[in-house]
Amino acid sequence: ENLGKIKEFRLEKKVQDIYSYIEELFIKLRSKEIIPILILDELQMLKEVTLNGNRPLLKSFFQFLVGLTKAHHLAHVFCISSDSLFIEHVYSTGELKGRAKYVLVDDFEKKKALEFIDFYSKYVLKKVLDKKEKEKIYKVVGGKPIYLISVIDELKVKPLEEILDTFLQEEKEKILMFLEKFNYIKVKVDYEGEELEIKKDDVWKAFKAFQEKEKISKNLVKIPVYYYLVSHNILFLDPVKRDFKVSK
């Protein structure tokens, strides 16, 4: 019923910009007792966009979203980003402080991951894996659903040890190739307009910190190192708790 109303909807006059268009659209929808939900994925793509060549788009865009939600109560808005550095930037600059809730859409915790393995193995393999097998899978691939699915799918044709050994070898090679560049070039990162050089020893120290812990404090990793590792999706930064964990 609501979908039909939306298909029939047209603005009665032309609008000069996208903000006005969306606002008038939502006002019209609310008049029909429809509550719009605006979902904006990969929002970090707007970080470098400017208006008229100099004004950052992001600031005015967030002001517009706050107007839609907190001020005028016209819609619900979900801003989604896989870039944890971008999310930290948004929070540290105060763009959404006190105006939005941060919701972490994370991998499964261990209990939920084991339950998922039971569910999916019953569906694919027509059996439940034993506790030892499930523990091995979780220890190697963690709680990322796509990895759990991949492992169980491969169990139709390969033994578990072979699957997990291959996974570990591939991840190991990725890290070694990543570190190899430090032997040949000076690696730098642009941090708030300043070029900072990254030392290989500092990267190794960051990796070693995870040998005993799943998460470490942001204070234990030097700024250029964590910025570089997070931007390359090797570490994940929780902008609220201010800690890191390894991205799997």
C-alpha positions, -999 to 999 in steps of 0.1 A, spaced: 0 0 0 27 25 10 48 15 -21 18 24 -43 16 58 -27 52 65 -32 50 55 -69 21 79 -74 39 107 -57 53 137 -76 65 171 -64 42 199 -76 71 223 -84 107 221 -94 133 225 -66 167 241 -69 188 216 -50 188 180 -38 184 190 -1 152 209 -9 140 180 -31 145 154 -3 129 176 23 98 184 3 95 147 -7 96 137 29 71 163 40 48 151 13 53 114 24 47 123 61 14 140 50 4 106 37 13 90 71 44 74 56 76 75 77 106 76 53 138 58 61 169 72 43 198 47 41 232 61 30 258 35 24 296 40 21 292 75 34 330 80 35 329 86 -2 317 122 6 347 130 28 368 146 0 339 161 -19 337 199 -19 310 225 -30 322 251 -55 357 238 -51 363 248 -15 335 241 10 334 206 23 301 189 14 301 166 45 295 194 70 265 208 52 252 173 45 253 164 82 236 196 91 208 187 66 204 152 81 202 166 116 175 190 103 156 161 88 157 140 120 162 159 152 148 192 141 118 184 119 113 147 126 107 140 90 126 107 86 149 81 101 184 82 87 210 54 87 246 64 77 267 33 69 304 31 65 330 3 65 357 29 70 364 31 108 388 60 103 360 80 87 336 72 116 363 84 140 367 116 120 330 123 122 329 118 160 362 136 167 351 167 148 318 168 166 297 166 134 272 141 150 281 143 187 249 141 207 229 139 175 233 103 164 239 68 179 268 47 169 258 11 161 285 -14 155 275 -41 129 302 -66 138 311 -102 132 295 -129 153 306 -133 189 319 -168 196 286 -183 209 267 -169 179 294 -181 155 292 -217 168 254 -216 166 257 -204 130 281 -232 122 255 -257 135 227 -241 115 247 -239 82 264 -273 85 229 -289 90 217 -272 58 248 -279 36 263 -310 51 232 -326 66 251 -330 98 264 -311 129 301 -307 133 316 -318 166 327 -293 192 364 -297 184 358 -290 147 337 -259 155 363 -246 179 390 -250 152 370 -231 126 362 -202 149 399 -200 161 411 -196 125 384 -175 107 366 -158 136 330 -149 135 328 -134 99 298 -151 83 312 -151 48 343 -170 60 322 -195 80 300 -202 50 331 -207 28 347 -232 51 315 -252 55 308 -252 18 344 -265 11 338 -293 36 317 -310 10 349 -318 -10 379 -312 13 390 -322 49 388 -295 75 425 -294 82 434 -287 46 408 -259 44 420 -241 75 457 -246 66 451 -230 32 432 -201 48 460 -195 73 487 -197 45 468 -172 24 464 -147 53 501 -152 62 512 -144 26 490 -113 25 507 -99 56 542 -108 44 536 -91 11 522 -61 29 553 -59 50 577 -65 21 572 -30 7 589 -16 38 621 -31 27 622 -12 -5 604 21 -1 597 47 25 560 43 35 542 75 44 507 83 53 488 116 51 475 124 86 455 156 89 475 173 61 509 161 74 530 134 58 542 109 85 567 81 78 560 46 90 587 24 104 586 -13 99 596 -20 135 566 0 147 543 -21 125 558 -53 139 552 -40 174 516 -34 166 512 -69 152 530 -85 183 506 -67 206 478 -89 193 496 -122 201 481 -123 236 450 -101 232 421 -98 207 418 -61 213 444 -34 223 441 2 234 446 29 208 473 44 229 495 13 223 499 20 186 516 50 171 494 74 151 509 68 116 509 31 121 473 27 132 462 51 106 479 31 79 468 -3 91 432 8 96 431 24 61 444 -9 46 417 -29 65 442 -48 86 430 -33 119 396 -22 128 392 9 151 362 12 174 357 50 175 337 49 207 357 24 228 389 37 212 405 3 208 417 -19 179 411 -54 168 424 -74 138 401 -72 107 394 -107 94 
